[in-house]
Amino acid sequence: MTFQRPTSRALLWTAVGAYAAGFSALSILRHRAFSTGRFDLGNMVQAVWSTAHGHPLQITGLRGDQISRLGAHFDPILAAFAPLWLAWPSPDMLLVAQAVAVALGALPVFWLARKHLGSDRVALGFALAYLIYPPTQWLTLNEFHPVALACPLLLYAIWFLDEGRVVPFAACAIVAATTKEEIALVVAGLGIWYALAHGRRWTGAAVATAGVAAALIAIEVVIPHFNRAGTSSFFTRYSEVGSTPGGIVHTALTDPWKIVTTAATGRGLGYLAQLVLPLALLVVLAPLALIAAVPELAVNLLSAATTQTSIRFHYTAGLIPVLIAAAVFGAKRLPPRIPVATIVVVTALAANYLLGPAPLWRYFPGGEQQQARAADVSEHDRIAARALRLIPPHAVVSATNSLGAHLSARRRVLSFPYLQDAQWVAADETAPGYADRLAPLPTAVQLSWLRRNPEWRLVFERDGILIFQRASEAASAR
């Protein structure tokens, strides 16, 4: 009896399935271990829950006001998850959907590499490198963000555009643009690349124009319409270079050196190195393809928020597909005798050891340690889970951030120490409150006040987990 060696396609599907299953399980465990929060998983859960219950994309703001999710970010794709929520009403559904979607991005990587490098084996190497690439894995595990879906969608868009199939490209690009406001700028960049690399100037110009227009509508029309302040609060991150899209353009035209010095910091250069080095520097051999990465790089490098220049957060979603495609195009420039598949897989694996989120690296010297135990469910986590079951599913609750993601499937959920109309309070004394920086009283002071306030009754206290019920609510329940 003879055994056939598995084909590259069989190995590809095995890798996709293993990634989807493994990262789904890991994401769920991180949620069980309370490594997620009201910000951001809870926000997404509430937006989806509200849509499923007739209140499209409604969420409770940080200060307790009911607002539209579109007032913060342009990500209407969240509404598409409402039917799935009715079938599987759990945050786990969003986490699994994200892991599966990112895993499926390996398919267009395989197709693109096979087309340009002429080998199923080499194509498999690039698909594996995409799955091993540290920013890909961190993106999958960074709670749930609709912009993570832009990563596989843009990979499919690149594949279709490279094939000259404009209609399916447009479909993927349009859906990708609904995941976050600046993703349409990445699409615009792909239009410029298509015009220059493929010589299809009119089509490329049309794509670029449509992408810029879509981004401007999202940023300058949709978000201000749904935001009571008239503009997104996230623009405060760009105070050094102008604070608004118009202000940033003005700075770029009148003081371009300010743009350069703001972007080219040690933090920014380190961020670029962590994006490029795991792909064996192949991206530098395809500068035209990198045009599409410029808008997202600018958004991240010019921000004062340190999270935007870290590969451990979702801000890489628009960069990963462009960088992976650029690595494929760059490899095409190398001599055929160079074992590029081996190089790209080994480099990505070494980078994953140093920078990736795999929990097993904590057992090896020099392996990545950050968040290494984020999926470990402790006794404290089990106590918290039992305590949260005391809170009725539709009651208005005020919760600290680490507990909030488990309580967000309801009409109103406040961020402790804001109380307002809350009927219940869920607090973890061992984890600081996200709203402490804005609330009049910090979490510790507010909890001390609740203990003494006759209007509130402490109904659960163990291992730093506190559950309070408003006394009037308790009396009416009797």
LOKE-785452 format. One record per residue (C-alpha): residue in one letter; x, y, z. Coordinates in steps of 0.1 Angstrom, whole numbers, padded with zeros to 4 digits, always signed. Layout:
<nodes>
AXYZ...
</nodes>
This chain:
<nodes>
M+0000+0000+0000T+0014+0034-0010F+0007+0067+0007Q+0006+0099-0013R+0022+0130+0000P-0003+0157+0009T-0006+0184-0018S+0001+0220-0011R-0036+0228-0014A-0045+0201+0012L-0018+0215+0035L-0031+0251+0029W-0067+0241+0039T-0053+0222+0069A-0034+0253+0080V-0064+0276+0075G-0086+0252+0095A-0061+0248+0123Y-0056+0286+0126A-0094+0292+0126A-0100+0266+0153G-0069+0274+0174F-0074+0311+0174S-0112+0308+0180A-0105+0287+0210L-0077+0311+0222S-0099+0341+0217I-0128+0325+0237L-0104+0315+0265R-0091+0351+0267H-0127+0363+0270R-0133+0337+0298A-0102+0349+0315F-0116+0385+0315S-0088+0397+0292T-0114+0415+0271G-0132+0447+0282R-0162+0469+0278F-0138+0489+0256D-0136+0475+0230L-0153+0441+0228G-0183+0452+0249N-0189+0482+0225M-0192+0458+0196V-0214+0434+0214Q-0238+0461+0224A-0239+0475+0189V-0247+0441+0175W-0272+0433+0203S-0290+0466+0198T-0292+0461+0160A-0307+0427+0166H-0333+0442+0189G-0344+0471+0168H-0320+0498+0178P-0294+0500+0149L-0258+0503+0161Q-0268+0520+0194I-0244+0519+0223T-0239+0535+0257G-0212+0561+0256L-0185+0564+0282R-0204+0590+0302G-0237+0571+0300D-0254+0587+0270Q-0270+0566+0243I-0253+0572+0210S-0247+0556+0176R-0216+0536+0171L-0212+0556+0138G-0205+0587+0159A-0171+0572+0169H-0162+0551+0139F-0176+0543+0105D-0181+0506+0108P-0217+0498+0097I-0206+0462+0089L-0214+0455+0125A-0251+0455+0116A-0245+0424+0094F-0238+0404+0126A-0273+0410+0140P-0288+0379+0123L-0259+0358+0135W-0264+0371+0170L-0300+0359+0170A-0287+0325+0161W-0258+0325+0185P-0263+0353+0211S-0228+0354+0226P-0196+0374+0223D-0180+0341+0213M-0198+0344+0180L-0179+0376+0171L-0146+0362+0183V-0150+0330+0162A-0162+0350+0131Q-0131+0372+0134A-0107+0342+0137V-0123+0324+0107A-0123+0355+0085V-0086+0362+0092A-0077+0326+0085L-0095+0327+0052G-0072+0355+0041A-0045+0329+0035L-0063+0317+0004P-0058+0349-0017V-0022+0350-0005F-0017+0315-0018W-0033+0324-0052L-0013+0356-0055A+0020+0339-0047R+0013+0309-0070K+0005+0333-0099H+0036+0354-0095L+0061+0329-0082G+0050+0299-0102S+0050+0273-0075D+0024+0257-0052R+0051+0250-0027V+0063+0286-0026A+0027+0298-0025L+0021+0276+0005G+0051+0292+0022F+0037+0327+0018A+0002+0316+0030L+0019+0301+0061A+0040+0332+0066Y+0007+0352+0066L-0007+0330+0093I+0025+0331+0113Y+0031+0368+0108P+0029+0383+0144P+0007+0413+0134T-0018+0388+0119Q-0021+0368+0151W-0022+0399+0173L-0050+0413+0151T-0070+0381+0156L-0066+0381+0193N-0072+0419+0200E-0107+0413+0213F-0131+0419+0183H-0129+0449+0160P-0148+0451+0127V-0117+0466+0110A-0100+0432+0114L-0123+0420+0087A-0107+0445+0064C-0075+0424+0064P-0089+0393+0045L-0113+0415+0025L-0084+0436+0012L-0064+0405+0004Y-0092+0393-0018A-0095+0428-0033I-0058+0428-0042W-0061+0393-0058F-0091+0403-0079L-0075+0437-0089D-0043+0419-0099E-0064+0396-0120G-0081+0426-0137R-0115+0414-0123V-0128+0449-0114V-0163+0439-0104P-0154+0414-0076F-0126+0437-0066A-0152+0465-0061A-0174+0443-0041C-0146+0434-0017A-0134+0470-0015I-0168+0484-0008V-0174+0459+0021A-0139+0465+0034A-0146+0503+0035T-0176+0496+0058T-0152+0483+0085K-0136+0516+0094E-0134+0551+0080E-0098+0551+0068I-0099+0518+0050A-0113+0535+0019L-0079+0553+0017V-0061+0520+0014V-0085+0512-0014A-0075+0545-0030G-0039+0535-0027L-0046+0502-0044G-0061+0522-0073I-0028+0542-0076W-0008+0509-0075Y-0031+0494-0102A-0027+0524-0124L+0011+0524-0122A+0019+0487-0120H-0007+0475-0145G-0009+0505-0167R-0047+0508-0163R-0046+0545-0156W-0083+0553-0160T-0095+0524-0139G-0069+0531-0113A-0077+0567-0112A-0114+0559-0108V-0107+0535-0079A-0084+0561-0062T-0110+0589-0066A-0138+0567-0053G-0117+0556-0023V-0108+0591-0013A-0144+0603-0017A-0157+0574+0004A-0132+0582+0032L-0141+0619+0032I-0178+0611+0033A-0173+0588+0063I-0149+0611+0081E-0165+0645+0073V-0202+0637+0069V-0213+0604+0086I-0193+0606+0118P-0200+0643+0125H-0237+0636+0118F-0239+0610+0145N-0215+0626+0169R-0230+0653+0191A-0197+0671+0194G-0197+0674+0156T-0164+0655+0151S-0147+0623+0163S-0129+0626+0196F-0101+0605+0181F-0088+0635+0162T-0074+0648+0195R-0047+0622+0190Y-0034+0643+0161S-0031+0676+0180E+0006+0679+0171V+0000+0680+0134G-0034+0697+0131S-0062+0678+0150T-0085+0676+0119P-0081+0662+0084G-0079+0698+0070G-0055+0708+0097I-0032+0679+0089V-0032+0687+0052H-0024+0723+0061T+0005+0712+0082A+0017+0689+0055L+0017+0718+0030T+0031+0745+0052D+0054+0726+0076P+0061+0692+0060W+0091+0687+0083K+0067+0687+0113I+0050+0657+0097V+0084+0639+0092T+0096+0645+0128T+0063+0634+0143A+0063+0602+0123A+0100+0593+0124T+0104+0588+0162G+0121+0559+0178R+0087+0544+0185G+0076+0548+0149L+0108+0534+0135G+0105+0504+0158Y+0070+0499+0147L+0081+0499+0110A+0108+0474+0118Q+0083+0450+0135L+0061+0452+0104V+0088+0447+0078L+0115+0425+0093P+0092+0394+0098L+0086+0394+0061A+0124+0391+0054L+0125+0427+0041L+0109+0415+0008V+0085+0444+0009V+0112+0469+0001L+0116+0453-0033A+0081+0463-0043P+0079+0500-0036L+0049+0505-0059A+0027+0481-0039L+0037+0500-0007I+0018+0531-0020A-0014+0515-0006A+0002+0513+0029V+0010+0550+0031P-0025+0563+0043E-0027+0537+0071L+0010+0543+0081A+0003+0580+0083V-0028+0575+0104N-0007+0554+0129L+0026+0572+0129L+0012+0607+0133S-0010+0596+0163A+0000+0604+0198A-0017+0571+0210T+0011+0546+0216T-0013+0517+0208Q-0014+0528+0171T+0023+0521+0167S+0021+0487+0183I+0016+0455+0163R-0004+0441+0193F-0035+0461+0184H-0060+0463+0155Y-0045+0493+0139T-0025+0470+0115A-0056+0457+0098G-0052+0479+0067L-0014+0473+0066I-0011+0436+0068P-0027+0428+0033V-0006+0454+0016L+0026+0443+0032I+0019+0406+0025A+0012+0414-0012A+0043+0435-0014A+0064+0407+0000V+0050+0384-0028F+0058+0410-0055G+0092+0416-0039A+0100+0379-0040K+0094+0379-0077R+0124+0401-0082L+0148+0376-0065P+0168+0350-0085P+0149+0317-0089R+0177+0298-0071I+0170+0315-0038P+0147+0294-0015V+0123+0322-0009A+0096+0299+0006T+0119+0286+0033I+0133+0321+0040V+0099+0337+0044V+0085+0309+0067V+0116+0307+0089T+0118+0345+0092A+0081+0347+0101L+0085+0319+0126A+0115+0335+0143A+0096+0368+0144N+0067+0351+0160Y+0090+0336+0187L+0102+0371+0195L+0070+0391+0189G+0040+0368+0186P+0012+0359+0210A+0016+0321+0211P+0012+0311+0247L+0038+0283+0244W+0066+0308+0238R+0066+0316+0275Y+0082+0282+0282F+0112+0291+0260P+0140+0315+0269G+0137+0347+0250G+0102+0340+0238E+0075+0367+0238Q+0061+0371+0273Q+0035+0399+0269Q+0000+0387+0275A+0014+0352+0277R-0011+0342+0304A-0041+0362+0290A-0059+0330+0282D-0054+0313+0316V-0087+0312+0334S-0080+0316+0371E-0101+0310+0402H-0106+0348+0403D-0121+0346+0368R-0145+0318+0378I-0156+0337+0408A-0163+0368+0386A-0183+0346+0361R-0205+0332+0390A-0210+0367+0404L-0222+0382+0371R-0250+0356+0369L-0267+0374+0397I-0274+0404+0374P-0307+0401+0353P-0301+0401+0315H-0320+0433+0308A-0312+0454+0339V-0292+0486+0336V-0258+0479+0350S-0226+0499+0357A-0195+0478+0354T-0157+0482+0355N-0140+0476+0322S-0129+0440+0327L-0164+0429+0336G-0182+0451+0311A-0176+0428+0280H-0196+0401+0298L-0225+0424+0305S-0228+0444+0273A-0256+0425+0256R-0283+0448+0269R-0299+0482+0261R-0278+0502+0286V-0245+0494+0302L-0226+0521+0321S-0189+0524+0327F-0182+0524+0364P-0178+0547+0384Y-0207+0564+0364L-0240+0553+0381Q-0269+0574+0368D-0299+0551+0363A-0279+0518+0371Q-0299+0492+0390W-0268+0470+0395V-0231+0476+0399A-0204+0450+0390A-0169+0459+0400D-0135+0442+0402E-0113+0459+0428T-0082+0442+0414A-0086+0459+0379P-0087+0497+0374G-0118+0512+0359Y-0115+0525+0323A-0136+0555+0331D-0115+0567+0360R-0097+0593+0339L-0130+0611+0331A-0153+0604+0361P-0155+0628+0390L-0145+0601+0415P-0121+0571+0409T-0133+0536+0413A-0118+0530+0447V-0135+0561+0462Q-0168+0553+0445L-0168+0518+0459S-0161+0530+0494W-0190+0554+0490L-0213+0526+0478R-0205+0505+0508R-0218+0532+0531N-0247+0544+0510P-0281+0530+0522E-0294+0533+0487W-0272+0504+0476R-0270+0468+0490L-0238+0447+0486V-0251+0413+0475F-0218+0396+0466E-0182+0401+0477R-0154+0377+0471D-0118+0379+0459G-0122+0416+0450I-0154+0410+0430L-0183+0432+0442I-0219+0431+0431F-0243+0459+0444Q-0280+0462+0439R-0299+0494+0442A-0321+0490+0474S-0352+0502+0456E-0347+0476+0429A-0342+0449+0456A-0374+0460+0473S-0395+0459+0441A-0382+0424+0433R-0395+0410+0465
</nodes>
